[in-house]
Amino acid sequence: MAYGFDNLMVLDHPLVQHKMSILRSTDTGKKKFTELVDEITSLVTYEATRELPLEPVQVTTPLTNATFARMAGDQPVIVPILRAGLGMLDGISRLIPNARVGFLGMFRDEETFEPQPYYEKFPKGLDTAPIFVVDPMLATGGSATAGISFIKRQGGRDIKVMCIVAARRGVQTVLDAHPDVKIYAAAFDRDLTPNAYITPGLGDAGDRLFGTL
């Protein structure tokens, strides 16, 4: 349990905390910001994939034959929520190169703060694959909640959310709507501004990733 939520896992590793302090800074430029998102995503991926199934396999080493373990079952599906979620894609794909990728485009209405979908494309077999929904910021939780609901309507069942920073409101919103989902975050911030940005946060992740400040 983290911060009172059974299905929230916040990484407390020193490497993550160190990199997060640099990521948050206004002194960190686009290139370094993108690199840090990639690195932190890889670290979060280690924890988020801990429960992936394994199967025994015979391997011939230079010395002998022995039984080891490899991933079993369907290849995972990564679903970045566009556009900021794209910044996390390489960090996961590097560790799971055979993972399939779906895309879900959603933007936040700046007046209502509600998510508005505009694009979706998923691989087949969502009903039997582990699915990782990725978005750097879990603020109000509206986009993640709507995205999970959309994936479930397409047959997805084994769903996890990966983010860089999670806010209490966002976590509560997602888990109230989808108590079967687990959330993995590199940091937990308690508050939102009146404009629904995470504080202290790191600003708009999409703008900092793509230079659209």
Helices and strands as residue ranges (DSSP letters): E 8-10, H 14-24, H 30-48, E 54-60, E 65-71, E 77-82, H 86-93, E 100-101, E 103-108, E 115-121, E 130-134, E 137-138, H 142-153, E 158-167, H 168-177, E 182-189, E 191-192, E 198-199, H 205-210
